[in-house]
């Protein structure tokens, strides 16, 4: 087979299916078909909706393609070989050297161009690597096959990654749905409590209003009766003022005098101040919060420190809620549970299940660590605080109060800025043994002690 026939076959491999010319800035779609960048952009611009491959009709959610640099290099070599120049008769055929009018039978690897035999022996190409042009065509074909195989493997690998990612998408949706249900459930408890508490307070207010209204209405009734009786008495007196019998007049004067002596002692206004506003205009939110604390889960744990685990350079408070570093070692009995080198201490209570929360006042310096530690941790020598070593800790930040949350079954340890409950860090792991609260105070003896908080408002 002649070189120009092979070249013609190679040219078809690097021809754009849309414009039928050699690729210009070739790009590869997700379906692995190639097109000129401008051709596929124009093709997609004519579509009313969606994006599809002109060859396989596969559709894509958005316009996305990647430059095919390997194909661009091959196209450039084909152009340099001038394999796409038409013959004088109008048909594709061998191209003649513009200098010597000879067939282009050789390829200069140094200059990456097709040359004739005369060019091959000229000074310009004397010391260059010259090979027969058909070997170059074969090389390009082999490169195309090799690249195609590599791309196929890459497609297979991407398919596996894609399937794995799709699986993770489903896992994420399941995970977030579970979290959503839990969030809704926990806040629903508070919403229900607050709604019931509001209705109870409003009910008591209605009862108080009704009681006082009845008292005021009863007082209005009595006032009306008293007023009517007086008006009747006035009318009778005016009618008998013309009476000339002194005995009757004297009796009327006596009755009127007795009536006036009674005065208006029983006629008073029932004031609004009789309303018991103290039960309704006091610290309602605080009162509701104190009741609501019974619903909170987990309830902040009132932890204490375990003196048997404390390093000798740590000084614990009498109530075992505070710890501070000391430059002087204390004379303590040997204990296998004690941290013998690092200035650490554990909480006295361990957790094998459930959800738990506690807060720690970490002082004014950021060189501290708090969290949880496995029961089986190595307490001898230098302690490296990593989950692999059984420590899930957080520290060395400038916050005054840290909240620690442990969900043993859920495999979660989270840390919060206890001042505003903003999230700081979370460990997700699998816990198979009892976990103890862990404390590492500042190594500065002049700073405040690290203290477990028992007051939460």
C-alpha positions as CSV (number, residue, x, y, z in Angstrom):
1,X,0.0,0.0,0.0
2,X,1.4,3.4,-1.0
3,X,2.1,6.1,1.6
4,X,-0.6,8.5,0.2
5,X,-3.3,5.8,0.7
6,X,-2.2,5.3,4.2
7,X,-2.1,9.1,4.7
8,X,-5.6,9.3,3.3
9,X,-6.7,6.8,5.9
10,X,-5.0,8.8,8.6
11,X,-6.6,12.0,7.4
12,X,-10.1,10.4,7.9
13,X,-9.2,9.7,11.5
14,X,-8.4,13.3,12.2
15,X,-11.4,14.9,10.4
16,X,-14.2,16.7,12.2
17,X,-17.5,14.9,11.5
18,X,-19.3,18.3,11.3
19,X,-17.1,20.4,9.0
20,X,-15.3,17.5,7.3
21,X,-12.0,19.3,7.7
22,X,-9.0,18.5,9.9
23,X,-9.8,19.3,13.5
24,X,-9.3,22.9,14.6
25,X,-8.8,23.1,18.4
26,X,-10.3,19.6,18.9
27,X,-12.4,19.0,22.0
28,X,-13.7,15.7,23.5
29,X,-17.3,15.2,24.8
30,X,-18.2,13.0,27.7
31,X,-19.2,10.3,25.2
32,X,-15.6,10.4,23.9
33,X,-16.4,11.7,20.5
34,X,-14.3,14.6,19.1
35,X,-15.2,17.8,17.3
36,X,-13.8,21.2,16.5
37,X,-14.5,23.5,19.3
38,X,-16.2,26.1,17.1
39,X,-18.2,23.4,15.3
40,X,-19.7,21.8,18.4
41,X,-20.4,25.2,19.9
42,X,-22.3,26.3,16.7
43,X,-24.1,23.0,16.6
44,X,-25.3,23.3,20.2
45,X,-26.2,27.0,19.7
46,X,-28.8,25.9,17.1
47,X,-30.5,23.5,19.5
48,X,-33.7,24.8,21.2
49,X,-33.0,22.8,24.4
50,X,-30.4,20.4,25.9
51,X,-27.1,19.3,24.5
52,X,-26.4,16.1,22.5
53,X,-23.6,14.5,20.6
54,X,-24.1,14.8,16.8
55,X,-22.7,11.3,16.3
56,X,-24.2,9.1,19.1
57,X,-27.1,11.5,20.1
58,X,-26.2,11.1,23.8
59,X,-27.6,14.0,25.7
60,X,-25.8,16.0,28.4
61,X,-27.3,18.2,31.2
62,X,-24.9,21.1,30.4
63,X,-22.4,22.3,27.8
64,X,-19.2,20.6,28.9
65,X,-16.1,19.4,27.0
66,X,-12.4,19.1,27.4
67,X,-9.5,20.0,25.0
68,X,-8.0,16.9,23.3
69,X,-4.3,17.9,23.2
70,X,-3.1,14.6,22.0
71,X,-5.4,14.7,19.0
72,X,-4.4,18.4,18.4
73,X,-0.7,17.3,18.2
74,X,-1.5,14.5,15.7
75,X,-3.6,16.9,13.6
76,X,-0.7,19.3,13.5
77,X,1.6,16.6,12.3
78,X,-0.8,15.7,9.6
79,X,-1.0,19.3,8.5
80,X,2.8,19.5,8.4
81,X,2.8,16.4,6.2
82,X,0.4,18.3,3.9
83,X,-1.7,15.2,3.6
84,X,-4.9,17.2,3.3
85,X,-3.8,19.2,0.2
86,X,-5.8,18.1,-2.9
87,X,-4.0,16.8,-6.0
88,X,-4.2,18.8,-9.3
89,X,-7.0,16.5,-10.5
90,X,-9.1,17.4,-7.6
91,X,-8.6,14.1,-5.8
92,X,-6.6,13.4,-2.7
93,X,-3.1,12.2,-3.6
94,X,0.6,12.5,-3.0
95,X,1.8,16.1,-2.5
96,X,4.9,17.3,-4.2
97,X,7.8,19.2,-2.5
98,X,7.3,22.9,-3.3
99,X,11.1,23.3,-3.7
100,X,12.1,20.2,-5.8
101,X,8.8,19.0,-7.2
102,X,9.5,15.6,-5.8
103,X,7.1,13.3,-3.9
104,X,7.1,13.7,-0.1
105,X,8.5,10.3,0.8
106,X,10.4,11.2,4.0
107,X,9.6,12.8,7.4
108,X,12.0,14.9,9.4
109,X,11.5,14.2,13.1
110,X,13.5,17.2,14.2
111,X,11.5,19.7,12.1
112,X,8.3,17.6,12.2
113,X,7.6,18.0,8.5
114,X,7.3,15.9,5.4
115,X,10.2,16.3,2.9
116,X,11.3,14.8,-0.4
117,X,14.4,12.7,-1.0
118,X,16.4,15.8,-2.2
119,X,15.5,17.6,1.0
120,X,16.7,14.6,3.0
121,X,20.2,15.0,1.7
122,X,20.3,18.7,1.8
123,X,22.3,20.7,4.3
124,X,19.1,21.9,6.0
125,X,18.3,18.3,7.1
126,X,21.7,16.8,7.0
127,X,22.1,16.0,10.7
128,X,18.4,15.5,11.3
129,X,16.5,12.2,12.1
130,X,14.9,11.2,8.8
131,X,12.5,8.3,8.5
132,X,10.3,7.0,5.6
133,X,6.9,8.8,5.7
134,X,4.9,5.6,5.8
135,X,6.6,4.7,9.1
136,X,5.3,8.0,10.4
137,X,1.8,7.2,9.3
138,X,2.1,3.8,11.0
139,X,3.4,5.5,14.1
140,X,0.5,8.0,14.1
141,X,-2.0,5.1,13.7
142,X,-0.3,3.2,16.5
143,X,-0.4,6.3,18.7
144,X,-4.1,6.7,17.9
145,X,-4.8,3.1,18.8
146,X,-2.7,3.4,21.9
147,X,-4.4,6.6,22.9
148,X,-7.8,5.1,22.2
149,X,-7.0,2.2,24.4
150,X,-5.8,4.5,27.2
151,X,-8.9,6.6,26.8
152,X,-11.1,3.5,27.0
153,X,-9.4,2.5,30.2
154,X,-9.9,6.0,31.5
155,X,-13.6,5.8,30.6
156,X,-13.9,2.5,32.4
157,X,-12.2,4.0,35.5
158,X,-14.3,7.1,35.3
159,X,-17.4,4.9,35.1
160,X,-16.4,3.1,38.3
161,X,-15.7,6.4,40.0
162,X,-19.0,7.8,38.7
163,X,-20.9,4.7,40.0
164,X,-19.2,5.1,43.4
165,X,-20.0,8.8,43.5
166,X,-23.7,8.1,42.6
167,X,-23.7,5.6,45.5
168,X,-22.3,8.3,47.8
169,X,-24.9,10.7,46.7
170,X,-27.6,8.3,47.8
171,X,-25.7,7.7,51.1
172,X,-25.6,11.4,51.6
173,X,-29.3,11.8,51.0
174,X,-30.1,9.0,53.4
175,X,-27.8,10.4,56.0
176,X,-29.2,13.9,55.8
177,X,-32.8,12.6,55.8
178,X,-32.0,10.8,59.0
179,X,-30.5,13.9,60.5
180,X,-33.5,16.0,59.4
181,X,-35.9,13.6,61.1
182,X,-33.9,13.8,64.3
183,X,-33.7,17.6,64.2
184,X,-37.4,17.9,63.5
185,X,-38.1,15.4,66.3
186,X,-36.0,17.2,68.9
187,X,-37.3,20.7,68.1
188,X,-40.9,19.4,67.9
189,X,-40.6,18.4,71.6
190,X,-39.6,22.0,72.4
191,X,-42.3,23.4,70.1
192,X,-44.9,21.3,71.7
193,X,-43.8,22.2,75.2
194,X,-43.7,25.9,74.4
195,X,-47.1,25.7,72.7
196,X,-48.6,23.9,75.7
197,X,-47.0,26.3,78.1
198,X,-48.3,29.3,76.2
199,X,-51.8,27.9,76.2
200,X,-51.6,27.2,79.9
201,X,-50.5,30.7,80.7
202,X,-53.1,32.2,78.4
203,X,-55.8,30.0,80.1
204,X,-54.8,31.2,83.5
205,X,-54.9,34.8,82.2
206,X,-58.4,34.2,80.8
207,X,-59.5,32.8,84.1
208,X,-58.1,35.8,86.0
209,X,-59.7,38.2,83.5
210,X,-63.1,36.4,83.9
211,X,-62.9,36.4,87.7
212,X,-62.2,40.2,87.8
213,X,-64.8,40.9,85.1
214,X,-67.4,39.0,87.2
215,X,-66.5,41.0,90.3
216,X,-66.7,44.3,88.3
217,X,-70.1,43.4,86.8
218,X,-71.4,42.4,90.2
219,X,-70.3,45.8,91.5
220,X,-72.0,47.5,88.6
221,X,-75.2,45.7,89.4
222,X,-75.1,46.8,93.1
223,X,-74.3,50.4,92.1
224,X,-77.2,50.4,89.7
225,X,-79.6,49.1,92.4
226,X,-78.3,51.6,94.9
227,X,-78.6,54.4,92.4
228,X,-82.2,53.3,91.6
229,X,-83.2,53.2,95.3
230,X,-81.9,56.7,95.9
231,X,-83.6,58.1,92.9
232,X,-86.9,56.5,94.1
233,X,-86.4,58.0,97.6
234,X,-85.8,61.5,96.1
235,X,-89.0,61.2,94.1
236,X,-91.0,60.2,97.2
237,X,-89.6,63.0,99.2
238,X,-90.4,65.6,96.6
239,X,-94.0,64.3,96.5
240,X,-94.5,64.5,100.3
241,X,-92.9,67.9,100.7
242,X,-96.4,69.4,100.5
243,X,-97.5,67.3,103.4
244,X,-98.8,69.5,106.2
245,X,-99.0,66.8,108.9
246,X,-96.0,67.5,111.1
247,X,-95.9,63.9,112.3
248,X,-95.5,62.6,108.8
249,X,-92.9,65.2,107.9
250,X,-90.9,64.4,111.0
251,X,-90.9,60.7,110.1
252,X,-89.7,61.5,106.5
253,X,-86.9,63.6,107.9
254,X,-85.9,60.8,110.3
255,X,-85.9,58.2,107.4
256,X,-83.8,60.5,105.2
257,X,-81.3,61.2,108.0
258,X,-80.9,57.5,108.6
259,X,-80.4,56.9,104.9
260,X,-77.8,59.6,104.6
261,X,-75.9,58.2,107.6
262,X,-75.3,55.1,105.6
263,X,-73.3,57.1,103.1
264,X,-71.6,55.2,100.2
265,X,-69.4,52.9,102.2
266,X,-70.3,49.9,100.1
267,X,-70.1,51.8,96.8
268,X,-66.6,51.6,95.5
269,X,-64.9,51.1,92.1
270,X,-63.2,47.7,91.6
271,X,-59.7,48.7,90.3
272,X,-57.8,47.1,87.4
273,X,-54.9,46.7,89.9
274,X,-56.8,43.8,91.3
275,X,-55.5,41.9,88.2
276,X,-52.7,39.5,89.3
277,X,-50.2,40.8,86.7
278,X,-47.2,39.2,88.6
279,X,-48.2,35.8,87.3
280,X,-48.2,37.0,83.6
281,X,-45.7,39.9,83.3
282,X,-42.8,38.4,85.2
283,X,-39.8,36.5,83.7
284,X,-42.0,34.2,81.6
285,X,-39.2,33.0,79.3
286,X,-37.0,32.2,82.2
287,X,-39.8,30.3,84.0
288,X,-40.5,28.4,80.8
289,X,-36.8,27.6,80.4
290,X,-36.6,26.2,83.9
291,X,-39.4,23.9,83.1
292,X,-38.0,23.1,79.7
293,X,-34.7,21.9,81.1
294,X,-36.5,18.7,82.1
295,X,-36.9,18.0,78.4
296,X,-33.3,18.7,77.3
297,X,-31.4,15.6,76.2
298,X,-28.6,15.1,76.9
299,X,-28.6,17.0,80.1
300,X,-25.2,18.7,80.8
301,X,-23.3,16.2,82.9
302,X,-21.9,17.4,86.3
303,X,-18.6,15.6,85.9
304,X,-15.7,15.4,88.3
305,X,-12.0,14.6,87.8
306,X,-10.5,11.3,88.6
307,X,-7.5,11.9,90.9
308,X,-6.2,8.4,90.4
309,X,-5.5,9.3,86.7
310,X,-4.0,12.7,87.3
311,X,-0.3,13.3,86.5
312,X,1.8,14.3,89.6
313,X,2.3,17.8,88.2
314,X,-1.4,18.5,88.2
315,X,-3.2,20.1,91.2
316,X,-6.9,19.3,91.5
317,X,-9.4,21.4,93.5
318,X,-11.1,19.9,96.5
319,X,-14.4,19.5,94.7
320,X,-12.5,17.7,91.8
321,X,-13.9,20.1,89.2
322,X,-10.8,22.2,88.4
323,X,-7.2,21.3,87.5
324,X,-4.0,23.4,87.2
325,X,-0.5,22.7,86.2
326,X,2.3,23.0,88.8
327,X,6.0,23.2,88.4
328,X,6.4,21.0,91.5
329,X,5.6,17.3,91.4
330,X,3.3,16.1,94.1
331,X,4.2,13.0,96.2
332,X,1.4,10.6,95.1
333,X,1.2,6.8,95.4
334,X,2.1,4.9,92.2
335,X,-0.9,4.0,90.1
336,X,-1.0,2.2,86.8
337,X,-4.0,4.3,85.8
338,X,-2.0,7.5,86.3
339,X,-0.5,9.5,83.4
340,X,3.2,9.3,84.4
341,X,4.7,11.7,82.0
342,X,2.1,14.0,80.3
343,X,0.1,16.4,82.5
344,X,-3.3,14.9,81.7
345,X,-6.3,13.7,83.8
346,X,-9.5,11.9,83.0
347,X,-13.0,12.3,84.2
348,X,-14.3,10.0,87.0
349,X,-17.3,8.8,84.9
350,X,-16.9,6.8,81.7
351,X,-19.6,6.3,79.0
352,X,-20.3,3.0,77.2
353,X,-23.5,4.2,75.5
354,X,-25.8,7.1,75.1
355,X,-25.5,10.8,74.3
356,X,-23.6,13.1,76.7
357,X,-22.7,16.7,76.9
358,X,-20.5,18.8,79.2
359,X,-18.8,22.2,79.2
360,X,-15.3,23.2,80.3
361,X,-13.9,26.6,81.2
362,X,-10.5,26.4,79.5
363,X,-9.0,29.7,80.8
364,X,-7.4,32.6,79.1
365,X,-4.6,30.8,77.2
366,X,-5.1,28.5,74.1
367,X,-2.6,25.8,75.1
368,X,-5.1,23.2,76.3
369,X,-6.9,20.1,75.0
370,X,-10.2,18.5,76.0
371,X,-12.3,15.7,74.6
372,X,-12.6,11.9,75.3
373,X,-10.1,9.0,75.6
374,X,-10.6,5.3,75.4
375,X,-10.3,3.2,78.6
376,X,-7.5,1.2,77.1
377,X,-5.2,4.1,76.2
378,X,-1.5,3.9,77.0
379,X,-0.8,6.3,80.0
380,X,3.0,5.8,80.1
381,X,5.4,8.1,78.4
382,X,4.6,10.8,75.8
383,X,1.0,10.9,74.8
384,X,0.1,11.6,71.1
385,X,-3.5,12.8,70.9
386,X,-4.8,11.0,67.8
387,X,-7.9,8.8,67.3
388,X,-5.5,6.0,66.3
389,X,-4.1,6.2,69.8
390,X,-7.6,6.3,71.4
391,X,-7.9,10.1,71.8
392,X,-10.6,12.3,70.3
393,X,-9.6,15.8,71.4
394,X,-9.7,19.4,70.4
395,X,-7.8,22.5,71.6
396,X,-5.3,25.3,71.1
397,X,-8.0,27.9,70.1
398,X,-8.9,31.1,71.8
399,X,-12.3,30.3,73.3
400,X,-13.1,30.7,77.0
401,X,-15.7,27.9,77.2
402,X,-15.9,24.7,75.3
403,X,-18.8,22.3,74.9
404,X,-18.1,18.6,74.3
405,X,-20.7,16.3,72.9
406,X,-20.4,12.5,72.7
407,X,-22.8,10.1,70.9
408,X,-21.4,6.7,71.6
409,X,-23.7,4.7,69.4
410,X,-23.6,7.3,66.7
411,X,-19.8,7.4,66.7
412,X,-19.6,11.2,67.1
413,X,-17.5,13.5,69.2
414,X,-18.2,17.2,68.5
415,X,-16.9,20.4,70.0
416,X,-18.6,23.8,70.3
417,X,-18.0,27.3,71.4
418,X,-20.2,27.2,74.5
419,X,-20.8,30.9,74.5
420,X,-22.9,30.8,71.3
421,X,-22.9,27.0,70.6
422,X,-21.2,27.5,67.2
423,X,-19.7,24.3,65.9
424,X,-15.9,24.0,66.0
425,X,-14.9,20.4,65.1
426,X,-16.3,16.9,64.8
427,X,-14.8,13.4,64.9
428,X,-16.8,10.5,63.2
429,X,-15.6,7.1,64.3
430,X,-16.7,3.7,65.7
431,X,-16.4,3.3,69.4
432,X,-16.2,-0.2,70.9
433,X,-15.2,0.5,74.5
434,X,-15.9,2.9,77.3
435,X,-14.8,6.5,76.8
436,X,-13.8,8.9,79.5
437,X,-13.7,12.8,79.5
438,X,-10.1,13.9,78.9
439,X,-8.5,17.1,80.1
440,X,-5.1,18.7,79.4
441,X,-4.7,22.1,81.1
442,X,-2.4,25.0,80.1
443,X,1.2,24.4,81.1
444,X,1.4,28.1,82.3
445,X,1.1,28.1,86.1
446,X,0.0,31.8,86.0
447,X,-3.2,31.1,84.0
448,X,-6.6,30.2,85.3
449,X,-7.4,26.6,86.1
450,X,-9.2,24.4,83.6
451,X,-12.6,24.0,85.2
452,X,-15.6,21.7,84.5
453,X,-18.8,23.9,84.4
454,X,-21.7,22.9,86.6
455,X,-23.7,26.1,86.1
456,X,-25.1,26.5,82.6
457,X,-26.9,29.9,82.8
